[in-house]
Amino acid sequence: MPGGLAIVSTADFITPIIDDARTFGALAAANSLSDVYAMGGRPVLALNLLGYPQGDIPPEVIGDILAGAADKCIEAGTAVGGGHTVRDAEVKFGLSVTGVVHPDRILRNASANPGDRLVLTKPLGTGALAAAFKKGVLTEDHPDYATLVETMCALNACGAVLPDHGATAATDITGFGLTGHALEMALGSNATLTIDTALLPLLPDAVGLCGRGFTCGGTNANRGYTKTRIDYGSLAEDMIGLVNDPQTSGGLLFSIPLDRLEEARDAALAAGALCAVEIGEVRPASSGGPGLIFA
């Protein structure tokens, strides 16, 4: 673009995982905006993408979904320029988002360097808690539900400042879980990522819920897709389920040189990250070895 900036363009939409329409709109918007932040960009324009069964959903509910998304876009400093609706058998909502970033500041998911540390900016477990909510085990009046909603609605705006503090690579943790997105970073960077599961930030009871079967089809699919390139070590089945848990509006995983680790963590927290936890490191790739190792 004129002025030396580059465009980041993305689209994402999801089906409802909670009942409150306005909150669903907000978390769906946060989820869509995340891809721009994961590249170090700043979102500037969003378009609504909405499908719903005509006649089966009251107009007020549709209005609440759009209002929730608008609230989140205002928080992100992003204009909503309209959008498009279609008839669909079920509700689907998200955004097409356009962002800007200087080419020298772009974060990619394939540029981590050996020796870098790995940092995660949101706790894991949204898939497990959402599954428990859908099955009536987690109720709206439970404190863990409020934590789930807060996590999914939080913006990953810290991504826009990470290039200024030494980050070498980043990705957002969404539908392919920690395993899928971390493995993609490892393979793209020709490196091995090691993760200490004892350091992982977790939502309340997330491991226990996974152990009790509160997962979704995506959990098993993620494990199947990545199993030949991951070393789970001695992890128990409940923890294996958690690291494969599909995340809705999950956090950013970024790599950072050790000498700038604390600087980057402080900057992420100052920019609104829910956490900035060091969870592992980047090592050189080994010939024929796993791309991702859990300890």
N, C-alpha and C positions, 0 to 999 in steps of 0.2 A: 504494500500500500504506500501511497505518498507519505513521506515522513519516516519511512524505514520500518514501519510496523508490519506484522504479519497477522493473518486471520486464523483463528482457531474455530472450527465449525463442528457441531456435534448434535446428535438427537438421541433421546432416550425416553421411554415411557414404561409404566408398570401397571399392574392391576392392584386394586385396593388390598392392603394387608391389615388395616384397622377400620373401624366403623365410622369415626368422625370425619365428615367430608372435608372440612376446612383443614384439619390436620393432615389428612391424606394429600390434599393439594400442596401443602407446604413441604412435606417430606419428598413427594415426587419431584417438586421443583428443585429442592436441594440435591437430590440424586442426579438430576439432569445437568445442573450447573457444575457438578463435580468434575466432569471431564475437562472443562476449560481450566479449572484450577489445577488439575493434575498435570497440565502442560506448562504451568507457570503463568497462565494467562489471566486476564481480567474480563469477565463477561459483560457485554454492553447491550445486547439485544436478545430477547427471547420471543418465541412464538409458541402459543399453546397448541398441543396435539391431544385431541379428546375424542374418544369413541364411547358411545353409550347406547343402551337399548331405548329407543324413542318410545315414550308413553309409559315406560316402567320406572323411570327415575324422575321424581318431582323436579321442576325447574329450580327450586330453592337449593336442592342438593348440588346440582350442577353449578349454580352460582357460588356456593360455598367452596367447591373444589377450586374454581378459578380464583376466588378471593384469597384462598390460602396460598396459592401459587404466587399471586400478585404481592402478597405480604412478604414472601420470601425473596422475590425479585427486588422489591424495594430495599430490603435489608442488604442485598448484594449490590445495590446501585445499578441495577439492570432494568432497562426499559422493556415493557411488554408491548409488542407491536401488532397484536392481533393473534391469529392462529387459524385452525381449521378443525371442524368436527365431522365425524362420520357416524352412521348407524353401526352398531356392533352388538353382539350378543351379551357382552359384559362390559363393564366400565374399564377403560384404559386411559391413562393420562400421563403426560410428561411434557417436555419442552424440546424444541429445537433452539439451540443456543449459539450465538455468534460472539466470540471473544477476540481480544487483541493481545499480542505479545510481541516484544522485539525479538527478531530472529536469534540474537546472541543470548537471549534469556530463556529460550524454550527448554523445558524439561521433557525428556523422552523416557520411555520405560525400558530402554536398551543401552544405557550409557553409565551404568554403575561400574566403579573401579575397585579392584582388589585392595583391601585395607579399609574401604569405606565401612562405616557403621550404618545399621538399618534402624529407622525410627517409624513408629506407627502412631497415628494421631486420633484414633477413635478405638474404643473397646470393641472386641469381637462378640458375636452372638446374636445379632439381630434376627437371623433366620430361625434360630432355636426359640427365642422368646416370641416371635411372631407366630410360629407354629403352635406354641403353647396357648397363645391368645385365641387363635382360630378354633382350637379344640376345647376352649372353655376352662383351661387350667389356670391361665393368667387372666385376671379380671382388671377392668379399667380402674377400680379403686385400690389396686395393689401398688405399692411404691415402685416395684420393678417395672410396671407398665409405664409410669411416668419417666423412668430412666430410659426405657426403650424409645419412647417418643422423642425425648430430648436428643438422644444420640442420632436418630434418623433425620431429625429436622436441622441439626447443626450444619452450617455451611463449612466447606473445606477451603475457606478463603485464605487460609495460611499458605496455600500453594502459590499464590500470587507474589508472596514475599520471599519464598525459599530460594529462588535464584540469586537474590542479593546476599544470601548468607551461606553460599557454597554448595548447595545441593547439586548432586551430579545426575540424579535420575529420580523419577517418581512415577507412581501409578496409584489409581484409587482402587480400593478393595470393594468389589461389588459382587456380581452374580457368580463369578468363578471362584469365590472364596479366597482366603489367604493363600492356599496352595496354588491355585491357577494363576493368580496375578503375580505372585512372587516367582513362580517358575518361569513365567513369561519374561520377567525382568532378568532372571538368571541366564536363560538361554539367549536372549537378545544381547546381553552384555558379555557373552562368552565367559561366564563366571559361575561360581557355586555360591549360593546363599545359605548360610547356616542360621537357624533360628532357635533360640532357647525358649521353649514353651513356658518355663517357669516365669519368664519376664512378660509374657503377653498380657496386655490389659483386657479384662473380660467383663461382660455384663453380668449382673447378679444371676447365679445359678445356671449360667449358660452351659457349663460342662455337664452338670447334673441332668439338665434337660436333654442334651444330646445323648447321654447315657440311657435315658428313659425312652428314647425313640422319637423325641420331638424334633424331627428334621423334615426335610422335604425331598422330592425327587432329585432336585439339583445337588444335594449333598452326595448321594451315591454316584451321580453322573460326574461330578467334579473329581471324585476319587478315582473313578474309572479312567477318565481322560488323562490323568497325570501319574498314575501309579508306577509306570515304568521308569520315571525320572526322579522319583522322590524316595528318600530314605527316612522312614518314620522312626527308626531306632527302636526304643522300648516303649513308645507311646501306647497308652491304653486306648481301647476302642472309643471311649467317650471323647477323649482329646483329639483323636483322629477325626471323629465326626465334627468337632468344633472347627478345626483348621480347614476343613472342607465346606463348612457352613456357608451357603450363599448369603452375602450381605446386601441389605438394601440401604443405600446411601451410607456406605461404610467410609472409613477414614482413608487418609493417604499413607502409603508406604514410600518413604524416600530414603535415598542413600546420601551419606555426607562424610567427608574426610574427618578423621578423628580429631584433628586440631581445630575443627570448626563445629564440632558436635554440640557443645553447650550453647554456643552462639545461635545455632539453628534451632535448637529446642526452645530457647527463650523467645526467639522471634516467632515461632509457630504458636506458642501459648499466647503471646501478646496479640497475635492476629486472630485469636478466637478458637484455636484448636482445643478440643476437650482434653487431650493429653498429648504428650510428646515423649513416648517411652522408647528407649533403646532396646531392641529385641534381638539383635544379632549382628552379623557382619558379612561382608563380601570377601570371598576368597578366590584365588585363581581356579579356573575350571580344571578338572582332572579328566584325562582321556577315558571315555566310556563310563565315567562315574556319574552319580546323581547330580542334577542341577540344584536340588533343594534338599537340605538335611535338617531334620528336627532332632533336638536333644532334650 
